[in-house]
Amino acid sequence: MATNPPSGDGHRNGAVKGRSQFQHPNGTWFKRDKSTGQIMDGKADGTKFKGVRREKPKGK
């Protein structure tokens, strides 16, 4: 399997599995656990989480 050197430099190779993110109407991005549906974390600065897939808005 290929690697992206140098190892241990603090970056992730590939996407985060088992999680998704969505944006609340107030602009905050939240991370949700895929298996339980519980909200795990929110970002106060209004930017998206890196490497986490986005949920499609309902009704669109």
C-alpha positions in Angstrom: 0.0 0.0 0.0 1.3 3.4 -0.9 2.0 6.0 1.8 2.4 9.8 1.7 5.7 10.5 3.5 6.8 11.8 5.9 4.8 9.6 8.4 3.8 11.1 11.7 3.5 14.7 10.4 -0.1 15.1 11.7 -2.1 14.8 8.5 -4.7 12.1 7.5 -4.5 9.9 4.4 -8.0 9.4 3.1 -11.5 10.2 4.4 -12.9 9.8 7.9 -15.1 6.7 8.1 -18.4 6.3 10.0 -19.1 10.0 10.3 -20.9 12.7 8.4 -21.4 16.4 8.8 -24.3 18.8 8.3 -24.8 22.6 8.7 -27.3 23.9 11.2 -29.4 26.9 10.0 -27.4 29.1 12.4 -24.2 28.3 10.3 -22.6 25.9 12.8 -21.2 22.6 11.3 -22.0 19.5 13.3 -20.5 16.0 13.1 -22.8 13.0 13.4 -22.0 9.3 14.2 -23.2 7.2 11.3 -24.2 4.1 13.4 -26.0 5.8 16.3 -27.1 9.1 14.7 -25.9 11.1 17.7 -24.2 14.4 17.3 -20.5 14.2 18.2 -19.1 17.7 17.9 -19.8 21.2 16.6 -17.5 23.8 15.2 -17.8 27.3 16.6 -15.9 29.1 13.8 -18.4 28.2 11.1 -16.0 26.2 8.9 -16.4 22.6 7.8 -14.7 19.5 9.2 -11.9 18.3 7.0 -12.2 14.8 5.4 -15.8 14.2 6.7 -18.5 13.6 4.1 -21.5 16.1 4.0 -25.1 15.1 4.4 -27.6 16.1 1.8 -30.2 18.6 3.1 -33.6 17.1 3.4 -36.2 18.1 0.9 -33.7 18.8 -1.9 
